[in-house]
């Protein structure tokens, strides 16, 4: 888990790799990890001798009202994903996720429109960051 993950947010734009994705409304970034465990001696009391974070995973879900633009991302080559949003005091900020490839079309979701309160159909795609040998979480997810 990282600061700001698991929190869906309204976004103003998304680019993958440099082309704007039409109709983007929201995004969610999720960081998970794979742990390894050394149980220690069989007769020892208590928990494991050591627990290690072995790998990390970054997933992103983009939601929008243009299903064709979102479906076009599925199967595209891995590239940086730049998500624009309004930060503190209305300042324009970005999340940049390195080497994201999209593989899943989430389908239609009914959500509440922040402007009118009525239901809006949004569609989504889910992608995963492809890690290089020297990548760290700080290199894979940049916020500016």
NORQUIMO-V313402 format. One record per backbone hydrogen bond with DSSP energy under -1.0 kcal/mol. CO is the residue of the C=O (numbers start at 1). NH is the residue of the N-H. If there is no record, write none. Layout:
# NORQUIMO-V313402
((CO,NH) (CO,NH))
This chain:
# NORQUIMO-V313402
((2,5) (9,27) (13,84) (14,21) (15,82) (19,16) (23,65) (25,11) (26,63) (27,9) (28,61) (29,6) (30,59) (32,57) (34,54) (34,55) (36,52) (38,49) (38,50) (41,44) (50,38) (52,36) (55,34) (57,32) (58,129) (59,30) (60,127) (61,28) (62,125) (63,25) (63,26) (64,123) (66,70) (67,71) (68,72) (70,73) (73,76) (79,100) (81,97) (82,15) (83,95) (84,12) (84,13) (85,93) (87,90) (88,91) (91,87) (93,85) (94,144) (95,83) (96,142) (97,81) (99,130) (100,79) (101,128) (102,75) (104,126) (109,122) (111,120) (113,117) (118,113) (120,111) (122,109) (123,64) (124,106) (125,62) (126,103) (126,104) (127,60) (128,101) (132,135) (136,140) (137,141) (140,98) (142,96))
